[in-house]
């Protein structure tokens, strides 16, 4: 028996491939049909790479020909996938860039209580001490702490004219420009907002603010991996992310998830590295002693496992907590072990930003050059 191509096409029109939306012929999945007597070869090109969909399509072709054309036909199906080319998310700009802001660094943690905001505030003031122009956006909508840590709780952003638009003027202290939802709420007022409301508030603080020229904007993200994180990464071209963790296993498990979030194909924000906070306890009366209360080098080992840079460790020292509560970040204390630790950490962050930016394509290239013992950032 000789099989007719027209009959085979008619049979294949009864098949719809998952994800195509049209029948197999109309969608263009059937690229070629060759018949030799009772033998038929069907060439398929699918846009869906899932193996189970590909195999299902092959089975459906055989079944349709056997049932609707000739039950003893010898059918061979050749299928291949030509999925639509995915954008190179690593080399693309997500969201809208903010004029005059060169690098945007997200500081995240897998869980709360690991000192992410403390690290962010000290990183910010250390960058400012190095001569950078620094901004800090407190993106932790439900638990803002930047106003306390920078001793500006009673401040309120003013409105300033930028061109023909009115914008918020960030509060500034210790050389850092700051915006936080804490400036717009009472100290005892809980922020009970759904995700879209929180995202809208963040967008206003990002795009309706007169940040001016900044070398670095630090984003103090809420703990975990959720809606706020996605909103931020959709709104802004994040240069890179830093993940903060303590050495204990419970925190490390969540830190691993935090790194995984940034490394997802749909997000693909470069992870600049992991910071180990509360690495060890050093009592004031025994400054040379180290007590590994939460475990030893857990975050360092995690960084090695995940093949991301280890940016440094910060000890658990009482004065760091006291400085944060007093509104004067501990890194401002001169000639101390704390200042040295945060300086080393900050230099490592800047180094990773340099390495990251040197590998960007021209459309997104940001260059940092070394000048007078510290780094200067240029577009």
Secondary structure as the mmCIF struct_conf table of DSSP 4:
data_model
#
loop_
_struct_conf.conf_type_id
_struct_conf.id
_struct_conf.beg_label_comp_id
_struct_conf.beg_label_asym_id
_struct_conf.beg_label_seq_id
_struct_conf.end_label_comp_id
_struct_conf.end_label_asym_id
_struct_conf.end_label_seq_id
HELX_LH_PP_P HELX_LH_PP_P1 UNK A 2 UNK A 4
HELX_RH_AL_P HELX_RH_AL_P1 UNK A 5 UNK A 12
TURN_TY1_P TURN_TY1_P1 UNK A 13 UNK A 14
STRN STRN1 UNK A 16 UNK A 16
TURN_TY1_P TURN_TY1_P2 UNK A 18 UNK A 20
BEND BEND1 UNK A 22 UNK A 22
STRN STRN2 UNK A 23 UNK A 23
TURN_TY1_P TURN_TY1_P3 UNK A 24 UNK A 28
STRN STRN3 UNK A 30 UNK A 36
TURN_TY1_P TURN_TY1_P4 UNK A 37 UNK A 38
STRN STRN4 UNK A 39 UNK A 46
BEND BEND2 UNK A 47 UNK A 47
HELX_RH_AL_P HELX_RH_AL_P2 UNK A 51 UNK A 68
TURN_TY1_P TURN_TY1_P5 UNK A 69 UNK A 69
TURN_TY1_P TURN_TY1_P6 UNK A 71 UNK A 72
STRN STRN5 UNK A 74 UNK A 81
HELX_LH_PP_P HELX_LH_PP_P2 UNK A 83 UNK A 87
HELX_RH_3T_P HELX_RH_3T_P1 UNK A 89 UNK A 91
BEND BEND3 UNK A 92 UNK A 92
BEND BEND4 UNK A 95 UNK A 95
HELX_LH_PP_P HELX_LH_PP_P3 UNK A 96 UNK A 98
TURN_TY1_P TURN_TY1_P7 UNK A 99 UNK A 100
STRN STRN6 UNK A 101 UNK A 109
BEND BEND5 UNK A 110 UNK A 111
TURN_TY1_P TURN_TY1_P8 UNK A 112 UNK A 113
BEND BEND6 UNK A 114 UNK A 114
HELX_RH_AL_P HELX_RH_AL_P3 UNK A 116 UNK A 129
TURN_TY1_P TURN_TY1_P9 UNK A 130 UNK A 131
STRN STRN7 UNK A 134 UNK A 138
TURN_TY1_P TURN_TY1_P10 UNK A 141 UNK A 142
BEND BEND7 UNK A 143 UNK A 143
HELX_RH_AL_P HELX_RH_AL_P4 UNK A 146 UNK A 149
TURN_TY1_P TURN_TY1_P11 UNK A 150 UNK A 151
TURN_TY1_P TURN_TY1_P12 UNK A 153 UNK A 154
HELX_LH_PP_P HELX_LH_PP_P4 UNK A 157 UNK A 157
STRN STRN8 UNK A 158 UNK A 162
TURN_TY1_P TURN_TY1_P13 UNK A 163 UNK A 164
STRN STRN9 UNK A 165 UNK A 169
HELX_LH_PP_P HELX_LH_PP_P5 UNK A 170 UNK A 170
STRN STRN10 UNK A 171 UNK A 173
TURN_TY1_P TURN_TY1_P14 UNK A 174 UNK A 175
STRN STRN11 UNK A 176 UNK A 180
HELX_RH_3T_P HELX_RH_3T_P2 UNK A 181 UNK A 184
BEND BEND8 UNK A 185 UNK A 185
TURN_TY1_P TURN_TY1_P15 UNK A 187 UNK A 188
HELX_RH_AL_P HELX_RH_AL_P5 UNK A 195 UNK A 207
BEND BEND9 UNK A 208 UNK A 208
STRN STRN12 UNK A 209 UNK A 209
BEND BEND10 UNK A 213 UNK A 213
STRN STRN13 UNK A 214 UNK A 220
HELX_LH_PP_P HELX_LH_PP_P6 UNK A 221 UNK A 222
BEND BEND11 UNK A 223 UNK A 226
HELX_RH_AL_P HELX_RH_AL_P6 UNK A 227 UNK A 235
BEND BEND12 UNK A 236 UNK A 236
STRN STRN14 UNK A 240 UNK A 245
BEND BEND13 UNK A 247 UNK A 248
HELX_RH_AL_P HELX_RH_AL_P7 UNK A 249 UNK A 263
BEND BEND14 UNK A 264 UNK A 264
TURN_TY1_P TURN_TY1_P16 UNK A 265 UNK A 267
STRN STRN15 UNK A 271 UNK A 281
HELX_RH_3T_P HELX_RH_3T_P3 UNK A 284 UNK A 286
TURN_TY1_P TURN_TY1_P17 UNK A 287 UNK A 288
STRN STRN16 UNK A 291 UNK A 291
TURN_TY1_P TURN_TY1_P18 UNK A 293 UNK A 294
BEND BEND15 UNK A 296 UNK A 297
HELX_RH_AL_P HELX_RH_AL_P8 UNK A 298 UNK A 306
TURN_TY1_P TURN_TY1_P19 UNK A 307 UNK A 307
STRN STRN17 UNK A 310 UNK A 316
HELX_RH_AL_P HELX_RH_AL_P9 UNK A 318 UNK A 326
TURN_TY1_P TURN_TY1_P20 UNK A 327 UNK A 327
BEND BEND16 UNK A 328 UNK A 328
HELX_RH_3T_P HELX_RH_3T_P4 UNK A 330 UNK A 332
BEND BEND17 UNK A 333 UNK A 333
TURN_TY1_P TURN_TY1_P21 UNK A 334 UNK A 335
BEND BEND18 UNK A 336 UNK A 336
HELX_RH_AL_P HELX_RH_AL_P10 UNK A 337 UNK A 358
TURN_TY1_P TURN_TY1_P22 UNK A 359 UNK A 359
BEND BEND19 UNK A 360 UNK A 360
HELX_RH_3T_P HELX_RH_3T_P5 UNK A 362 UNK A 364
STRN STRN18 UNK A 367 UNK A 371
TURN_TY1_P TURN_TY1_P23 UNK A 372 UNK A 373
STRN STRN19 UNK A 374 UNK A 378
#
